[in-house]
Amino acid sequence: MMKRTFIKFFILTLMLLGFPLLGIVLSNRPLLPYLEFPPQRHIVHAPFSWSIFTGYCILILLVILPFLIRGLCRRHASKRGPGNSFPWWGWVGILWTLLAWLVAWSRFSWTGPMQPHTFTPLWLGYIITINALTYRRKGTCMLIKRPGFVLMLFPASAAFWWFFEYLNRFVGNWYYVGVDFGPWEYFWYATLPFSTVLPAVMGTREWLLGFSWPLERFGEFLPLRIPNAKVFSWAVLIAAASGLTAIGILPNALFPLLWISPVLILISLQTIMGETHILSPITVGDWHVVLCSALAALICGCFWEMWNFYSLAKWKYSIPFVYALPIFEMPLLGYAGYLPFGLECAVVADMMVKKTEPSKWT
């Protein structure tokens, strides 16, 4: 299992690092600007387009509408937890989060040295709080049940998000303001907040799976079977490689592939190796883990964008064709990107626990 996991991540690393650079070479542009550290902005984005914006709206609605209809129309009996009280350490997490939030959004002179570094304290508080909510509902949580696994998620998360920072060099969809660090400061100060992404998303997924409605509404939903799955996975793997290459050539047109390609690569490799993966249950119509994984990232995304909005050190977006109706800094359609991102988080975390059924460990 460890050998297979290493092979999958090795192939993923080569593809994510290499193919976008190949696209730059094929487009006859210099490589050095895309290798600068800290990264600089080089992409000139296309202006807003109503036709493309409308097309993306229709596509996103076609994907999510069946789930919305199913979720809103089917009644269910709410599952109550075992009656545990909210743990004391959960109140500590809430208090810590509120204090970090105050520091992040205030401009008191005495908080000045802390202003560029509020993201990590905020999300440590969130991680503790969401685990406390899970404990309240289920009587346990991964922070108590698997503390070693939670600790492993932090360095894995940092490496995981650095890949997205690298891919963003080729599309330039976000950039950071409010700080001016040298290369080593930038690396270390960025790695700390990046390390909180997977623990936050997976903690939120575990909390969602503690409710009855995901399984009751989506445990028997739409079976999706693909004949010749291994052949299809090879085709998807080749398409993902082509898409990553094309990002370097047509960043304005293909920027969504930044979020889609990594999860397609990992799931394709798992299928080719004959392994069970997060999409395996949907062949019998069980979508509840997929849904909770996607929603977990969307919930975290709402907090990411909200806390980012008034922070001193923050990110902003520059997205071609569809930058409209921003909620905080993120344009409305940008929130759809959190849905596949949740699947990527789940795939990486589920591979780390060495289980054949991703729903078992939650």
C-alpha positions, 0 to 999 in steps of 0.5 A, spaced: 500 500 500 505 504 501 509 503 495 502 504 491 501 511 494 508 513 493 507 511 486 501 515 485 503 521 488 510 521 484 506 520 478 502 526 480 508 530 482 511 529 475 505 531 471 503 537 475 510 540 475 512 538 468 506 539 463 504 546 465 512 548 463 511 544 457 505 548 455 510 554 456 515 551 452 510 549 446 508 556 446 515 559 445 515 563 452 520 564 456 520 559 462 524 564 468 518 568 469 514 562 471 519 560 476 520 566 480 519 566 488 516 569 490 511 568 484 510 575 480 504 576 476 505 575 469 498 573 466 494 578 462 486 576 463 481 577 458 475 582 460 468 579 463 464 576 458 456 575 459 456 569 454 461 565 457 459 567 464 452 565 462 455 558 459 458 557 466 452 558 470 448 553 466 453 548 466 454 549 474 446 549 475 446 542 470 451 539 475 448 541 482 441 542 480 439 534 481 442 534 488 439 541 490 432 538 488 433 531 491 436 535 498 430 540 498 424 535 496 425 529 500 423 529 507 428 525 513 428 524 520 433 528 523 439 523 527 440 526 534 447 525 537 448 521 543 447 527 547 454 529 549 455 536 552 459 540 548 466 539 550 470 544 554 476 544 549 470 546 544 469 553 548 476 554 548 476 553 540 471 558 539 474 563 544 481 562 540 477 563 534 474 570 536 480 573 539 484 571 532 478 574 528 478 580 532 486 581 531 485 579 523 480 585 522 482 590 527 487 595 526 490 597 533 497 599 534 498 593 539 496 588 534 501 590 528 506 585 529 500 580 528 497 582 523 500 579 517 500 572 521 492 571 523 490 566 518 493 560 522 490 562 528 484 563 525 484 556 522 487 552 528 481 555 532 476 553 527 479 546 527 478 545 534 471 548 534 469 543 528 472 537 532 468 539 538 461 540 534 463 533 531 464 530 538 457 533 540 454 530 535 457 523 534 460 522 541 467 522 538 471 526 533 478 525 529 482 529 533 480 524 539 480 518 535 486 519 530 490 524 533 496 522 529 492 522 523 490 529 524 498 531 525 499 528 519 494 532 515 498 538 517 505 537 513 501 533 508 496 539 507 502 544 506 505 540 500 498 539 497 496 547 497 503 548 494 502 544 488 496 549 487 500 555 488 505 552 483 499 551 478 496 558 479 503 561 476 500 559 469 493 562 470 494 567 475 487 567 478 489 569 485 495 574 488 497 576 495 497 583 498 499 586 504 505 583 505 512 584 503 517 578 504 523 575 502 523 568 499 525 564 505 520 568 509 515 567 504 516 560 504 515 559 511 510 564 513 505 561 507 507 554 509 504 555 516 497 557 514 497 552 508 498 546 513 491 548 516 487 546 509 486 539 510 485 538 517 479 544 516 476 540 510 476 533 513 474 535 520 468 539 516 466 533 512 466 528 518 461 533 522 457 533 516 457 525 515 455 525 523 448 527 520 443 523 518 440 526 511 447 525 507 446 518 507 438 518 507 437 522 501 444 521 497 445 513 499 441 511 494 441 516 489 443 516 481 447 510 480 453 512 475 457 506 472 462 506 467 463 500 462 471 499 461 473 503 467 480 502 466 480 504 459 476 510 461 481 512 466 487 511 461 483 516 457 482 521 463 489 521 465 491 523 458 486 528 457 488 531 464 495 531 462 493 534 455 489 539 459 495 541 464 499 542 458 494 547 455 493 551 461 500 554 459 498 555 452 491 558 454 490 560 461 484 564 460 480 559 457 482 553 461 483 556 468 478 551 471 483 545 469 487 547 475 482 545 480 479 539 476 486 536 473 489 533 480 483 529 482 482 526 475 489 524 475 489 521 482 482 517 481 484 515 474 491 512 477 487 509 483 482 505 478 488 503 473 491 500 479 484 496 481 483 500 488 477 503 491 476 510 491 472 516 493 467 515 486 467 508 487 460 508 491 457 512 486 456 506 481 451 503 486 448 510 487 451 512 494 453 519 493 453 521 500 461 521 501 462 525 495 457 530 497 459 531 504 466 532 501 464 537 496 460 541 501 465 541 506 470 545 502 465 549 500 463 551 507 470 552 509 471 556 503 465 561 505 470 562 512 476 563 508 473 568 504 470 572 509 476 572 514 480 574 508 476 580 506 478 585 512 485 582 513 491 586 512 495 580 509 490 577 504 489 574 497 485 577 491 482 574 485 483 576 477 479 571 473 478 572 466 471 572 463 467 571 469 469 576 475 462 578 477 458 579 483 463 578 488 461 575 495 467 578 499 473 577 494 471 571 490 466 572 484 460 568 485 461 563 480 468 562 483 465 558 489 463 552 485 471 551 484 470 549 492 466 543 490 472 539 486 477 541 491 473 538 496 474 531 492 481 533 492 482 534 499 478 527 500 482 523 496 489 525 499 486 524 506 483 517 504 489 515 501 493 517 507 489 512 512 490 506 507 483 504 507 479 501 501 473 505 503 473 512 504 467 512 508 469 507 513 474 512 517 469 517 518 
